[in-house]
Amino acid sequence: MATIQWFPGHMSKARRQVQENIKFVDFVTILVDARLPLSSQNPMLTKIVGDKPKLLILNKADLADPVRTKEWRTFYESQGIKTLVINSKEQSTVKKVTDAAKALMADKIARQKERGIQIETLRTMIIGIPNAGKSTLMNRLAGKKIAVVGNKPGVTKGQQWLKSNKDLEILDTPGILWPKFEDEVVGLKLALTGAIKDQLLPMDEVTIFGLNYFKTYYPERLKERFKGIDLEEEAPEMIMSLTKKLGFRDDYDRFYSLFVKDVRDGKLGLYTLDRVEVDGDNQGN
């Protein structure tokens, strides 16, 4: 598979905005998909963040394998990265994020207090790739009616400060992908979960990757969803067999669409495509 290149102009502009405005926030919130705790992190932005305090949020935990989510949280916490697991659709999200922010910045708050400075509001920017659930999280934090706090120094036109509560202000940033996916497996994982457009990768390759992954790590899910599936077959043979069983004749594109939609809709159960024991050494923080 060729290297996937995808870097629209607005994402290049967003990257510059992050670089310009990072000095105006107390910490950075990195939002990732809990099904892809590593693959949905933007290595380009990780470099920009540098040593800035960061809160790593594993969102969409309701779709991810809870055992793997726990492993990844332990992994990141062991590296000194404050990690929070959430489903941003839940009402408790605001309190969880606010409490985590206060815990992350506790030392700075204490130091400033000793100097007679009371930090009443913490500022952050939320960065993440498209489809990690940032819009849902922003709406949850800001409430149904998003309140623009007002112009702050260094904020480029098109960005805005959103007030979550008296404790937290958020600088809004668009979802940003990195220029190209050097690792084809990362591209396949992002494609399978819908983080990148379907047109960017051949759906047969995405389906073969998905079948092989579930065959290796979640074989019972495949047997439950596709009755009579032969897990001894190679993925291309599985595709031909299942396409016929489902009455699609030789319309393989129809099977690709069905399989990928089933994975995204959770019809194959909760799953995680990154695994600490396989991918942990490759993490870029």
N, C-alpha and C positions, 0 to 999 in steps of 0.2 A: 504494500500500500504506500503510495507517495505521501510525503510530508504535507499535512493539511495547513494551508495558509489562510488566515482569516483575521483581518485587522481593519475594519471600516474606519473612516476618518473620525467619526464621533468617539470611538474608543481610544484613538490616539489622543484626542483632545482631553478626554476624561483622565487619561494617565497623567497628562501635564497638570491638570487641575489637582489631582491627588498630590503630586510632587509640590505644587505651589502652596497648598493649604494644610499640609500635614503639621506644620509648625503651629497652627492655630488650635489644635486639639490636644487634650490631655492624654488620650490613648486612642488606639485604632481597634475597631471591631471588625474581625475577619469572619465573614459568614460563609459557611460551606454546607454542602448537602451531606447529611449524615450517612447516606449510602455511598458517598465518595469523599471521605474525610481528608484524603490526600489529593486525589485527582482533581477535585473541584477547587483547589487552591491555586491562585495565579502566581507562579514563581516570579514574574516581573514585578508584581506589587509587593511580594515578600521582600524583595531587595529594596524597594522604595521605603517600606516601613522601617527596615533596619532595626535599631535598638529601641524604637518607640514602644512603650508598654502596649501590650495587645491582649485582647480578649477574643478567643477563638470560640465561635458559636457553631455547634453541630445542629443544624436545623433539619426539619422533616424527619425527626426521630421516629415519628409514627409510621414511617414507611421503611425504616431500616431494621436490620437484624439487631435486636437489643444486646445480644451477646457480643457482637462485633463492636457495637457502639461503646459498650463498657470498656472493651479492650483498647479502643482508640483513645478514649478519654484518659485512661490510665497511662497510656503511652505518652500523650502530650503533656499531661500533668507532671510526669517524671522528668520531662525536659524543661520544667519551669514555666510552661505556657498555661495560663489560666483558661480552663475549658468549661463551656456550658453546653448542656444538651437540652434542646427545646423542640416543641412543635409550636411555631409562631402563631398558629390559629387559636391557641388556648388563652383564656383570660389571664392566667397567671404569668404570662410572658413578661409583662411590664415590670412586675416586682422581681422576677428572676434576673432579668437583665440589669435592673437598677442595683440590686443587691450585689451582683457579680462585679459591676463597675466600681462600687464603693469598696469592695474587698480588694480589687486589683489596685486601686489608688489609695489604699489606707495609709501607707507610709508617707506619701506626698501630702495627704490631707493633714496628717499628724505633724509633719515638719512645718507646714505653713501655719498651723494653729499655734505652734511654739513661737513663731515669729509675729503672732498677733494677726495673721491673715486667715479669715474664714472663707473656705471654699464652699459656696452654696450650690453651685451647679457645675457638673463635670461635662466636658465637651468631648465628643467622639465623632468619627466618621465611620460609616459602615461600608466596607468594600467586599466585593464578591463577584463571581461570574454570573451571567444571566441564568435565570431559572433556579437559583439557589433559594429563592423565597424572600428576596429582599423587600419587594413591594409589600408583601403581606406583613413582614416584620415592621416595616416603617409605618404602615397604617395602624398596626396594633399599638406601637409605641406612641404614635402621635394622636391616636384616637380617630374617630370617623372623619372629623373635620381637621385636616392638617393645618396647624398653626405656624405661620412663618414668623420667626422671632424677629427678623429684621436684618438689615445689612450689617455684616461684621467685616473687619479689615481682612483683605486678602481673598474674599470670596468672589470667585469668577462668576460672571453673568451666566445664568442657567443652573446654578446651584443655590440651595437655600438652607438656612438653619431651621430645623424643626424642633419644637419643644415637646418633650415626652411628658415630663412632670417637673416639679421644682428642682429635681436632682439631676436632670439629664437633658442636654441639648445635642442634636445630631445634625451633622453636615451631610446632606443628601448627595450621593454620587451614583452615577449609572453603573449597571453591571458591566464589567470589563473582562474580555477574554485576552489571552496573550497572543503575540503575533503568529505563532505557528506551533503545532503539536509535534515535537521531535519524536515523542514516544507514541507509536501508533496505538498501543493498548489504551493509553489515556484517552485518545480520540474516540476509540470504540466505546469505552465506558461512558464518556460524556454523551455520545450519540444514543446509546441505549437508554439513558435516563431522560433524554430530551433536552440536554443543556446546550446543544448546538443544533443547527437546522438539519433536517433530514437530508437535504440536497447535498450536504458537504461530504457525506460518506455513502458508499454503495450499501443499500439495505441488506443485500445478501451477506456481506461481510459482518455487518452489525448482528444479524440473526445468527450466523455461525458462531461468532464470539459468545453471544448470549446463551445459545444452546450448550456450548462447551463449558461455559462457566457454571451454569445450573447443573449440568451433568456431573461436574466435578464436586461442587460444594452443596448443591441442593437437589440431588437426584429424585428424592421423593416428591418434590413439588412438580417436577416434569411428569412423573407417573400419575400423579393425581389429576393434573390438568389435561394431559393428553393420554387418554386410555389406550392401552395397547402399544405404547411407544417402546421401541427396542433400544435400550441404552447401550447395547453392545455395538450398535451401528455408529459410523462416523457421522458428523453433523450434516454433510451434504446428503447422505443417504436418508437420514432422519427427515430432512426437509422434503425429499421426494415422497417418502412413505406417508408422512403426515398430511401433505398436500392432497394426496389421493384419498386418504381416510376421511378427511374433512369434506370431500366432495368438490374440491377446487380444481379437479382434473390436473392440468399441468400449469395452472396459474400460480406460479411460485411467488410472484409479487404479492399476491393476496395473502399467502401464508406469512411472508415477511411482515406485512402490515399488522396482521393478527397477533403474531408473536410479540413484536415490539410493543404494541398497544397493551397486551396482557401484562408484560413486565412493568410498564409504566403505571398501569392502573392497579397494580398489586394483586393481580389474579394468580400470580405464582408465589404469593406470600411476601413476607418481609425479607429483604435481602440487603446485603452490602457487597459492593464490588471491589473495595479495597480491603486488604487484610494485613494486619500488623506484621505477621510472620513472613509475608511475601514482600510487602511494599514499604515496611517501616524504615528500612535502611536508606530508602530513596527520598525520604521526606526532606523538604528543602528549608525548613525553618532553622 
